[in-house]
Amino acid sequence: MSNNTDNRFQAIISHAKEYGFVFPSSEIYDGLSAVYDYGPYGSELKKNIRDYWWKSMTQMHDNIVGIDAAIFMHPTTWKASGHVDNFSDPMIDNKDSKKRYRVDHLIEAKADVLKEKGEGDKADGLIAAMEKLLATEDYTGLKQLIEDEKIVCQVSGTANWTDIRQFNLMFATQLGSVAEDADTIYLRPETAQGIFVNFLNVQKTARMKIPFGIAQTGKAFRNEIVARQFIFRMREFEQMEMQFFVRPGTQMQWYNFWKEERLNWHLSLGIPTEKYRYHDHVKLAHYADAALDIEYEFPFGFKEVEGIHSRTDFDLKSHQEYSKKKQQYFDNDIDDTTGKPFGNYIPYVIETSIGLDRMFLLILSHAYEEETITKEDGTSDSRVVMKIPAKIAPVKLAILPLLKKDGLPEIARELLDSCKASFKCFYEEKDAIGKRYRRQDAIGTPFCVTIDHQTKEDGTVTIRHRDAMTQERIPLTAVKQLVLQAID
């Protein structure tokens, strides 16, 4: 990262802590690496993002339903899914510092340095070489690439590397006797398998007809050796996933549909198109026949926030094999080619998988602005404002009586009581009105209403718009509807 982007990112992290969005976990004990807690405004924002995604999936599509599967699953689930054998990353250790690195992160960091030096073509070539070697699992070639590029350890400054090894990312734990001779289970590394093992339960009870989807949000856990970039990569995180079950042979049609549908969801939050790009996978996972990432331009560069994967019939077929229970669907629609029903088959699956914590960081990164304001008298002032979309802002309306007397708090409290069942409000009497505005700017509140003496005379209030800082007088009775229209 350049100094400017690095400074901006550090400012966002500091702001997140100072204003109650994100705290280091167990901070009084010096924290726990790559684990974070969401504060009063962070927990509201996170919930609002989750709810906005959930509504877009299960309410706005009449063929998608939701479930909430358990974190603990039978250990054979992860054998069938391929996680026991394949869920690993190539790692390399520096012999001097004893620090372990993910190989792709190490090489990507070198590419970032090259770009900062204006050597973009060389950086692109380095990434292309890395992806080719990863695709063929040529770990000898990868180590040689690291040595040829003179990539050194950030701690020791040396290039004294071990050979590259695979490291499984699942957390194992004990839960008594799950099966006759097995008591080791795993914290789920993804939420998708809870959907797959419930495929027939959902299809039958919700009376779903292919094509249809199953959505889920929930915690997942990965033993990331190189957890970095604040909440972008953590050991405990939350996913929002939807598995869309389709007829074999139609998967690319639906893959392209969800590719566009999911990008449109991101754009519906008012984020510019140029901040996003698609990145097609060079190396496909063992279950996929097509895959891409939707990437966002964070302060530290374009990074994945959501994946779209065509998973074929791998998951259901594998669970059928390991469980010895059929995972087939009977399709009585008529095949135009044969004139007969399509009959029994194992559906193919299109997956959309978005990291809730990454989406949270995306919103913070896009919303954070430091502004210089020129006053009418020619002097200047500054403010930090979080331009969070109104529909997901932690607080929608701040209600601010100008004084703590003359009946103004009573009027303000009546407005609060009329609005708080419909959206999140904040009430404050303390300090000058300008200071109160600044605090609301810093947490992203889109509207502030000031109740003053004129309110008692004509029933109007001053409403302030966060982004433009414009103010207008409107009827007290119109406040609730104005906010509802903005967040609808």
VENPE-V719630 format. One record per residue. RES is the residue in one small letter. NEAR is the number of other C-alpha atoms within 8 Angstrom. D_LAST is the distance of its C-alpha to the last C-alpha in Angstrom with 1 decimal. Layout:
res=(RES,RES)
near=(NEAR,NEAR)
d_last=(D_LAST,D_LAST)
//
This chain:
res=(m,s,n,n,t,d,n,r,f,q,a,i,i,s,h,a,k,e,y,g,f,v,f,p,s,s,e,i,y,d,g,l,s,a,v,y,d,y,g,p,y,g,s,e,l,k,k,n,i,r,d,y,w,w,k,s,m,t,q,m,h,d,n,i,v,g,i,d,a,a,i,f,m,h,p,t,t,w,k,a,s,g,h,v,d,n,f,s,d,p,m,i,d,n,k,d,s,k,k,r,y,r,v,d,h,l,i,e,a,k,a,d,v,l,k,e,k,g,e,g,d,k,a,d,g,l,i,a,a,m,e,k,l,l,a,t,e,d,y,t,g,l,k,q,l,i,e,d,e,k,i,v,c,q,v,s,g,t,a,n,w,t,d,i,r,q,f,n,l,m,f,a,t,q,l,g,s,v,a,e,d,a,d,t,i,y,l,r,p,e,t,a,q,g,i,f,v,n,f,l,n,v,q,k,t,a,r,m,k,i,p,f,g,i,a,q,t,g,k,a,f,r,n,e,i,v,a,r,q,f,i,f,r,m,r,e,f,e,q,m,e,m,q,f,f,v,r,p,g,t,q,m,q,w,y,n,f,w,k,e,e,r,l,n,w,h,l,s,l,g,i,p,t,e,k,y,r,y,h,d,h,v,k,l,a,h,y,a,d,a,a,l,d,i,e,y,e,f,p,f,g,f,k,e,v,e,g,i,h,s,r,t,d,f,d,l,k,s,h,q,e,y,s,k,k,k,q,q,y,f,d,n,d,i,d,d,t,t,g,k,p,f,g,n,y,i,p,y,v,i,e,t,s,i,g,l,d,r,m,f,l,l,i,l,s,h,a,y,e,e,e,t,i,t,k,e,d,g,t,s,d,s,r,v,v,m,k,i,p,a,k,i,a,p,v,k,l,a,i,l,p,l,l,k,k,d,g,l,p,e,i,a,r,e,l,l,d,s,c,k,a,s,f,k,c,f,y,e,e,k,d,a,i,g,k,r,y,r,r,q,d,a,i,g,t,p,f,c,v,t,i,d,h,q,t,k,e,d,g,t,v,t,i,r,h,r,d,a,m,t,q,e,r,i,p,l,t,a,v,k,q,l,v,l,q,a,i,d)
near=(10,6,6,6,10,11,8,9,11,8,8,11,9,8,8,11,10,7,9,12,13,11,12,10,9,8,9,5,5,6,10,10,5,11,12,10,8,11,10,8,13,12,10,11,12,11,8,12,12,11,8,9,9,10,9,10,11,13,9,7,8,6,10,12,10,8,8,7,8,6,9,8,10,8,9,7,10,10,10,11,11,9,10,9,7,7,10,9,9,12,12,13,12,14,9,7,8,7,9,10,11,12,11,8,8,10,13,9,8,10,13,10,9,12,10,9,6,6,9,8,6,9,13,9,8,10,11,8,8,12,10,10,12,11,10,6,6,9,10,8,8,12,10,8,9,10,9,7,6,7,11,9,11,5,6,8,7,8,10,8,8,8,8,12,7,8,8,10,11,13,11,8,8,7,8,5,8,11,6,5,6,7,10,10,13,11,12,12,10,9,16,9,9,10,14,9,9,8,9,8,7,11,10,8,7,7,7,10,7,8,9,11,11,13,16,13,11,9,11,14,13,11,9,9,7,7,10,9,6,8,12,9,11,13,11,9,11,11,15,14,13,12,13,11,12,14,10,9,5,8,14,8,7,10,12,8,8,10,9,8,8,9,9,8,9,9,10,7,7,7,9,7,6,5,8,11,8,8,8,7,9,7,8,11,5,4,9,11,9,9,12,11,13,14,13,13,10,9,10,9,8,9,8,9,12,11,13,15,13,15,14,14,10,9,12,12,10,10,15,11,8,8,6,7,7,5,11,8,9,8,10,7,6,8,9,6,4,5,7,7,9,10,8,8,8,11,13,14,13,16,13,13,11,12,12,13,12,12,11,11,10,10,9,11,11,9,10,11,8,8,8,8,8,8,8,5,4,6,7,8,8,8,10,11,15,12,13,13,8,10,8,11,14,13,15,13,13,14,15,14,13,10,9,9,6,6,7,15,12,7,9,12,8,8,10,11,8,8,10,9,7,5,8,10,12,8,8,9,10,5,6,6,8,6,8,12,9,11,8,11,15,11,12,14,17,15,12,15,12,11,15,11,7,10,11,9,6,6,9,11,14,11,12,11,11,13,7,5,7,7,8,7,8,10,9,10,5,8,9,9,7,8,11,8,7,8,8,5)
d_last=(37.4,38.5,38.9,35.9,33.5,35.2,34.9,31.1,30.6,32.8,30.9,27.6,29.4,30.9,27.7,26.1,29.0,29.4,25.9,25.4,23.5,26.5,30.1,33.2,33.9,37.0,37.4,40.1,42.2,41.6,38.7,38.6,38.4,35.1,33.4,30.6,28.8,25.2,25.1,22.9,20.2,20.9,20.5,17.1,16.0,17.8,16.2,12.7,13.9,15.7,13.0,10.7,14.1,15.0,12.1,12.7,16.3,16.9,14.2,13.7,17.5,19.8,22.7,21.6,22.1,22.3,25.2,26.2,29.8,32.2,33.0,36.7,38.0,41.5,43.2,44.2,40.5,40.8,44.2,42.8,39.8,42.1,40.9,44.2,46.1,43.7,40.9,42.6,42.6,45.7,46.7,49.4,51.1,52.8,56.3,56.6,53.4,52.7,49.1,47.3,45.0,43.0,44.8,41.9,40.4,43.8,44.2,40.7,41.4,44.6,42.7,40.3,43.5,44.9,41.8,42.0,45.7,44.7,46.1,43.1,45.2,47.2,44.0,42.7,46.1,46.1,42.7,44.0,47.2,45.4,43.2,46.3,48.2,45.4,45.1,48.8,48.8,51.6,51.6,55.0,53.7,50.6,52.9,55.1,52.1,51.2,54.9,55.3,52.3,53.8,50.6,51.4,50.0,47.8,49.8,53.4,53.3,55.4,55.2,57.1,54.9,55.4,55.0,51.5,50.6,47.8,45.9,43.9,40.5,40.1,40.6,43.3,43.9,46.0,45.0,48.4,49.5,46.7,49.4,53.1,53.9,50.5,48.8,46.9,43.2,40.4,37.1,34.9,34.4,31.4,29.3,30.1,33.4,31.9,30.1,33.3,35.6,33.2,32.9,35.1,33.9,30.3,31.4,33.6,31.7,28.4,30.5,29.0,30.5,30.9,28.9,26.5,24.9,24.9,22.4,23.2,22.4,25.2,27.9,30.6,33.7,35.9,39.1,38.3,41.4,39.8,36.6,35.4,32.8,31.1,28.5,28.7,31.6,32.2,34.3,31.6,28.2,25.3,24.4,21.7,23.7,23.6,26.9,26.9,30.2,31.8,35.1,37.7,38.1,34.5,33.2,33.2,31.1,28.4,28.9,28.1,25.1,23.5,24.7,22.5,19.5,19.4,19.8,16.9,14.7,16.0,15.6,11.9,11.7,13.6,17.0,19.8,21.6,24.9,24.0,24.2,27.1,28.5,31.6,33.7,35.9,39.6,40.6,39.0,38.7,41.2,38.7,37.0,38.0,35.2,32.8,30.8,28.6,25.5,26.6,24.9,26.9,27.2,29.5,32.2,31.7,29.9,29.4,28.0,24.5,24.3,27.1,27.4,30.6,32.6,34.5,36.8,38.1,39.5,37.7,38.2,41.7,42.6,41.3,43.3,46.4,46.2,45.2,47.5,44.8,43.6,40.0,40.3,38.1,39.7,38.3,39.6,38.1,41.0,42.0,42.8,45.6,47.5,46.4,46.0,43.1,41.8,42.9,42.6,41.2,39.4,36.0,35.0,31.9,29.2,27.6,24.5,24.8,22.8,23.8,21.2,23.4,23.8,20.1,19.9,22.8,21.3,18.3,20.9,23.1,20.7,19.3,22.7,24.4,27.5,27.7,30.7,30.1,32.8,33.2,34.7,38.1,38.2,37.8,35.2,32.9,30.8,27.6,25.9,22.1,19.6,17.0,14.5,11.1,8.9,6.6,10.1,12.2,14.7,14.5,11.6,14.1,17.9,20.0,23.4,26.3,28.7,31.7,32.6,34.5,34.8,32.2,29.3,28.4,28.4,25.9,23.7,24.0,23.1,19.8,19.3,20.2,17.8,14.7,15.7,15.1,11.3,10.9,13.7,15.9,19.2,22.2,25.2,28.3,30.6,31.7,31.4,28.0,28.3,28.8,25.8,23.6,25.1,24.5,20.7,20.8,22.6,20.0,17.1,15.5,13.4,14.5,17.9,19.2,22.9,24.8,28.2,31.2,29.8,27.1,30.0,31.5,28.7,25.6,23.7,22.3,22.0,18.5,18.9,16.6,17.5,18.0,20.0,21.3,21.3,21.5,21.2,22.2,19.8,20.5,20.0,18.5,15.7,14.4,12.2,10.4,10.2,8.6,5.9,5.3,5.8,3.8,0.0)
//
